[in-house]
Amino acid sequence: MNVKNLILLGSFSALMLTAVSCSNDDDNKPQEQGIAPYTVPATYTFTREGATSVDYSGQTTRLVMLDELGNYIKNAGTNGTVADKTFLSDMYANKNARFTGAGLNASGKQLKDKTAASKDYFVLNQGGGSSAEQVAVREVFENSFADAQAGTQGTTAAPGVAGVYLDGTSKRVFAANGMEPQQLLLKGLMGACLLDQILNNYLSTNKLDEASNKENNTKKILEAGTKYTTMEHAWDEAYGYIYGTDNLTVTPNVFKYWSSYINQVNADADFNKTKAAIELAFRTGRAAIIANDYAVRDVQIAIIKTNLSIVPAVRAVYYLQDGKAKLTAGDQGAKALHSLSEGYGFIMSLRYTNKPGTNSPYFTKAEVDTMLAKLLSGTNGLWDIDGLSPKLDEISTQIATKFGFTVAQASKVN
């Protein structure tokens, strides 16, 4: 995908919207199909009968749970306490009331059962997915909890030794292979849970249109006790996995996870159409669903898939190159480990991208697994700085080429 296609797709969205909302010309195809002109709001605000019809509370809950998981490991490293793997596993599956946040323990929500669980990839097994992969992916995160425990036993991190390393003012927990369990968890779940649910579940036409969803949406048959149709709610849930913990009422504004990284990618002039394209597509798609305009809805799905998929690609290259710049013999490469771990997690996320028109990821599972294995192929994994730089360049080039940008474009925010 060429970066310019981001702009072209956004323009296509505007053209489709014009077709919906302009004249009463007899050749206006949406009107021939019985679709009345409709307006796309400037913000993601939709109401019915004087009340909001938007609900993504379940997504907000899971994002807050992810916060607590990450902070538990971080605080263990900072405070010199042990990150108990059983405690972390309980948090992941929301068992035994491990959360401190209001309502989390009793929410009935969890992260584990939404990991590698999308309709397209792990129910219909499209995109190369399977139940065996689902089990294996969840085990990766369970193993990261064991690594966090091993790294918080009071030892100092070193090649082949799990422990804590003082990086400036930050105490970071590392596994014996140099991987930072917290970053593998956060960035990995951004892909295996959040991105997979967004692109391959809630924005899947197999999910949106399943059973009688389309008929019920057309007739505006609402879910019991709510102001939304099942299709509207599914679209909102995709939106919530990106923006569900944003807070624009404080200064500075709070953006987390995909919302934050969309902003970081968008800050680069080479990718500065990304944020607007995603936000407009979400608003346009939701308005189209209300108007029963399923053709325009599907165009927006393609726009979101294209633009959101490029975010982990850009950040993976950014962090691999940032890590490469920090590889020094003086500290055995320790200052590079944080960035390299983030890059590793974003490469994991590439497995859950979705290329429009294919219902498959931009990189296959096998290709992603090969990149991940290459990163850790040294005797001491990420600690093996002597042979790591060429690998970082090879993987960066592979990712950049697939998505149609250059390593230089992704390496700096300019």
N, C-alpha and C positions, 0 to 999 in steps of 0.2 A: 504494500500500500504506500503510495507516495503521499508525503505530508500534505501536499496541495489538495488531495482528495478530501481532507477534513473540511476545507472551505467549500469545495464543490458539493459535498453532501449537505452542508448547511444551506447552501443556495437552493438545492433541490427541495429542501424542507420549505423554504420560503415560497418557492414556486407552487408547491402543492397546496400550501395554505392560501395563496392567492386564488387558486382554482376553486377553493371552497368558499371564500368569503367575498368575492368581488361581484360581478354583474349577475343579472337575471337572464343572461343570454341563453337562448334555446340550446346552444351547444355545450352548456355547462354540465359536464357529465355527473358530478356529485349530485346536482339537483335532479337530473334525470333519474338518479337512483333514490330520490326521496330524501336527500340530505340537505337540510336547511343551512344557510350560512351561519357560521359561528365564530366566536372571538377567542383568541388565545390570550390568557391573562399575563400580565407583566411579572407576576410572582406565582408560585405554586399554591394558589388559593382557589379552592372549589367548594361551593356550598349547595345545599339543597334544602328547601323549606326553611331558610334562615339559619341553618346550622352547617358546620363544616361537614363535608363528605369525605374528608381525607383522614385516614388512620394508618399510621405505621408504628404504633406503640410497641409491637412485638420486636420490630427491628431496633428501635431505640434501646429496648431492654437488652438485647444481645450485644449491642455495641458497648453498653455500660459494663456488661459482664466481661467483655474482652479487655476493657480498661482495667478491671480489678485483677484479672489473670496476669496481665503484664506488670502491673504495679506490685503484685505479690512477689514476683521474682526480683524486680528491681529493688524493692525495699529490703529483701533478704540480703542482697549484695551490699547495699548501703549500710544496713544496721548490723551486719555480722550475724544474722540469724540463718537458720536452715530453711531452705525452700522445700517443704515436704511434698514429695511426689504424689502421695495419696491425697493430700489436701488439694493439690492442683488438679488431679484427676477428678475429684469430687466437684470442683468448681466447673470444670469442662462439661460434666454431665449434669450439673446442678443437683447434686446429692448432698445430704447431711448438712444442709443450711450453712454453707461456707461463705456466703457473700455478706458484705456489710451494707451495701446499698439498699435503700428502702424498696421493699417489694420484690427484690430479685429472687430470693429463695422461694417465695410462694407464687412466683409468676407462671410456673408451668413451662417456662422457656429454658432452652439450653443451647449451647453452641455445638455440642458433639453430634446431635442428631440432624443438624443442618450442614455438617461437614461432608463434602462430596456427596450431596443428596439431591441434586437438581433433577427435575423431570426429564430433561433431554439427555444428559450425560450418564445419570446413574439409576434411572428408572427404565427409560427406553433404550439405554446403553448406546446412544449415538455419540459421535465424537470420540469413539474408542473407549468409552467408559465401561465399567463392570462392577459387580458387587465385590469381587476380590480386590479391585483397586480401592473401593470405598473403605474396606476394612484396613488395607495397608496404609492409606492416607491418614486415617484416624490414629493408627499406631505410631505414625511419625510424630504426632503431637504428644501422645502418651510418652514416647521415648524422650521428647524434649523436657518433660517434667522430671524424668530420672536424671537427665543431664544437669538440670537446674539444681537438683538436690546434691549431686556429686560436686558441683562447683561452689557450693556454699558450706563446705566443711572446714573452713578456716585456712585453706591453702592458698598460695599465690599461683595464679595461672601461668603456665609455661608449656612449651611444646610437649605434648603427651600427658599433660597434667591439668585436670580440671581445677578451676579456682577463680579467684577474683583478681582483677587487674585495675589499678588506679589509672584512669585515662583522664588526665587533667584533674578536674574536680569530681569526675564521675567514677564510681566503682562499678565495674561491669563484670558480670558472671559469664565465664566461658567454659565450654566442654573441653575435653582433652584434645579434640581435633581443631580447636580454635573457634568453633561455632558458638555464637551467643544465643543461648536457648530462648531468651526473651524475644529477640528479633526474629528468630525462626518461627516462633509461635505467632507473633503479631502479624508479620508480613505474610507468613504462610496461611494463616486463617483469613487474612484479607482476600486471598485467592480462593482457597479451598472451601471457605464458607461464604463470605460476603459476595465475591465476584461470581462464584458459581450460582448462587441464589439469584443474583441480579440478572445475569445474561442468559443463563441456561435453565432457569426456572420461571421466575415471575415475568420476564420478557419473552418467554417462549410462547409461540402461538399454540403449542400443545397444551400449555397450562392455561393461557388466557381464554382459549376457545373450547376447552374440554367440556364434555357432557353438554349441558344446556346453557353454558355461560353466555354464548353469543346471543341466543334467543332471549334469555332473561335480561341481558344488558339492553338489547334493542327495545324490549318492552318495559324496561326500567323496573324490573322486579328486584327489590332490595333484599339484602340479607336481613334476617329477623333482628329487630331492635337496632338497626343501623340506618344511616343515610346514604349508603353506597351499595352498588351492585358488586357481585363477586369479581367481575373483570376490573372495575374501577379500583377495588381494594388490592388486587394483585399488582396492578400498575403502581399503586402507592407503596406497596411493600418493596418493590424494586427501588423506588425513589428513596425510601427510608434507610435502606442499607448503605446509601451514600451520604445522605444529609441528616440522618436521624438524631445525631447529637450536636449538630451545628447550633451555635448560639450567637445570633447577630445583635443581641440586646446589650452586650458587654463590650468594653474596649480594652484590649483589642478583641475583635471577633474571634470566636472559637470555631475551628474547623478540624475535624478528626478523620483519620483513616482515608478512605478514597476521596472524600471531599477535600482534605488537606493536600493530598498528592495531586489531585486535579489542579489545584491552585498553583502548586510548585511547578508542574509541567507547563501550565499556562503562562507562568512568569517568564518563560523563555520565548523570545520573539519567534523562534522557529516553530513553536507549537501554541501560539497565543490565540488560536480560534477554538481550542479544545473545550474550555470551560463553557463558553457561550453556546457552542453547538450542543453539548450535553444538556444544559439547562433548558434551552429552547425546545429540544426534542422531547424532553420529559413533559413540559407544559403543553406542547402541541399534541402529543400523543394522548394525554389525559383529556384534553378538550375534544379530541377526535372520538375518543371512546364515548364521551357523553353524547356526542352528536351522531353516534352509530356509524362513523366514517372509518371503517376498518382498513381501507386502503391507505389512508394517511397515517393511521396508527402504525401500520407495518413499515412504512417508510421511516418513521421515527425510531422504531426498533433497530433498523439497520444503522441509522446515524449513531445511536447510543452504543451499539456493539462496536462499531468502527472506532469511535473516539475514546471510549472507555478502555478498550483493549490496548490502545497505544500507551496508556499511562504506565502500567507495570513494565512495558518494554523500555520506555525512556528512563524510568527510574532504575531499572536493573542495570542498564548501561552506565548511568550516572554513578551509581554506587560502586560498581566494579572498577571504574576508572578512578574514582575518588580513593578507593582502597589501594589501587596500584600506586597512586602518588604518595601514599603513606607507608609503603613498604620500606623499612630501613633495617639495617643489620643491628643498629644500636639497641633496639628494643625487641629484636627478633620478629619484627612485623606486628607487634601487639596493637599498635595504634591503628592498624588497618583492619583489624578483625571486626570492629563494629560495622563499618561500611560494607565489608565483604559479606557479613551475615545478613545485612539488609538486602544486598544485591541477590544473595542466595534465595531469600524469601520471595523477592519479586520474580525471580526466574520460576520458582514454584508456581506463582500466580499465572504465568503464561499458559499453563496447562488448562486454565479455566476461561481463557478468552474465547471469543466466538466470532469467526469470520463470516460476515453476512453472505447468504447464499449457499453456505456449506453446512451449517449447523455442526461445525467442527472447530477446534482451536487453531490458531495460527501455527502453533508448534504442537506436534503430537506428543503424547505422553512419553514415548520412547525418546524423542528428541530432547524433551525437557530433562528426562532422567539422565541422558548422556551428558548434558551440560552440567548438571548438578554433580554427577560423579567425577567429571573432569576437575571441578573446583576442589574437590576433596581427595584427589588421587595421590597426593604426596604422602609420604610416610606419616607425617603429623598433620595432615589435612591443610587447613588454612595457614598453619605455622610455617609451612615449607616455602619460604619466600624466594629461595633461589630459582625455583622453576615455576613460580606462580604467575609472574608478569606476562609471559607469552600466552598462557591459558586465558588470562583476563582479557587480553586483546582479541583472541580468537572467538571467545564467547560473545564479547561486545559486538564484534563485526557481524557475527552470525545473526544476532538479534536485530541490529540496526538494518542489515540488508533485507531481512524478512519484512520489516515494517516500512521500508522506504525512506529512512533517514540515515544520517551519518553518525559515526561515533563522536565526532567533534561537535555535532549539533546537540547531542544528548549530554555531553560531558560537562558543559557549563550552562549556567542560567544567564542569558544575556539578552 
